[in-house]
Amino acid sequence: MPGATSEHEGLTPRELEVARLLVEGLDNQEMAGRLGVSPRTVHAHLSNAMRKTGTRTRTQLVIFSLRAGLIPLSPSEADDAN
């Protein structure tokens, strides 16, 4: 659903997914392959997520995402939440 936002900082589900992959340590090329999109599209999602969260770097976005609870620190935490 285009334009849909999550309750988390106004991030779209795709922006949250890209942030999750960033927390996993993937680079743009790896994220693009995993998501079936171009690296340029990944870059756009990251840029949008950083703008919405007020972060300026990938590292800041990771820290913000973890501290805000947008992304679980480990896969087991994600399993516990379900």
C-alpha positions as CSV (number, residue, x, y, z in Angstrom):
1,M,0.0,0.0,0.0
2,P,1.9,3.1,-1.3
3,G,2.3,5.9,1.2
4,A,1.3,3.8,4.2
5,T,3.2,4.6,7.3
6,S,3.9,2.7,10.5
7,E,3.3,4.0,13.9
8,H,7.1,4.3,14.3
9,E,8.3,7.7,13.5
10,G,6.2,7.8,10.3
11,L,8.5,5.2,8.6
12,T,6.9,3.1,5.9
13,P,7.1,-0.7,6.2
14,R,9.8,-0.7,3.5
15,E,11.9,2.0,5.4
16,L,11.7,-0.1,8.5
17,E,12.8,-3.2,6.5
18,V,15.8,-1.3,5.1
19,A,16.6,-0.1,8.6
20,R,16.4,-3.7,9.9
21,L,18.8,-4.9,7.2
22,L,21.1,-2.0,8.0
23,V,21.2,-3.2,11.7
24,E,22.1,-6.6,10.3
25,G,25.2,-5.0,8.7
26,L,24.2,-5.2,5.1
27,D,25.4,-2.7,2.6
28,N,23.2,-1.1,-0.1
29,Q,24.1,-3.7,-2.7
30,E,23.3,-6.6,-0.3
31,M,20.0,-5.0,0.8
32,A,19.0,-4.4,-2.9
33,G,19.6,-8.1,-3.6
34,R,17.6,-9.2,-0.6
35,L,14.7,-6.9,-1.4
36,G,14.7,-7.3,-5.2
37,V,15.2,-3.6,-5.8
38,S,18.1,-1.4,-7.1
39,P,20.8,0.0,-4.8
40,R,19.5,3.4,-5.7
41,T,16.1,2.5,-4.3
42,V,17.7,1.3,-1.1
43,H,19.6,4.6,-0.9
44,A,16.3,6.5,-1.3
45,H,14.6,4.5,1.5
46,L,17.6,5.1,3.8
47,S,17.6,8.8,3.0
48,N,13.9,9.0,3.7
49,A,14.3,7.1,7.0
50,M,17.2,9.3,8.1
51,R,15.2,12.5,7.3
52,K,12.1,11.3,9.2
53,T,14.2,10.3,12.3
54,G,16.4,13.3,12.2
55,T,19.6,11.2,11.8
56,R,22.4,12.2,9.5
57,T,24.4,9.0,9.1
58,R,23.8,5.2,8.8
59,T,25.3,4.7,12.2
60,Q,23.0,7.2,13.8
61,L,20.0,5.6,12.1
62,V,21.0,2.2,13.5
63,I,21.4,3.6,17.0
64,F,18.1,5.5,16.8
65,S,16.3,2.4,15.5
66,L,17.6,0.2,18.3
67,R,17.1,2.8,21.1
68,A,13.6,3.6,19.9
69,G,12.7,-0.1,19.8
70,L,11.9,0.1,16.1
71,I,14.3,-2.8,15.4
72,P,15.0,-5.6,17.9
73,L,18.7,-6.1,18.7
74,S,18.6,-9.8,18.0
75,P,16.3,-12.2,16.1
76,S,15.2,-13.8,19.3
77,E,13.8,-10.5,20.5
78,A,11.7,-10.3,17.3
79,D,10.4,-13.9,18.0
80,D,9.5,-12.9,21.6
81,A,7.5,-9.9,20.3
82,N,5.2,-12.1,18.1
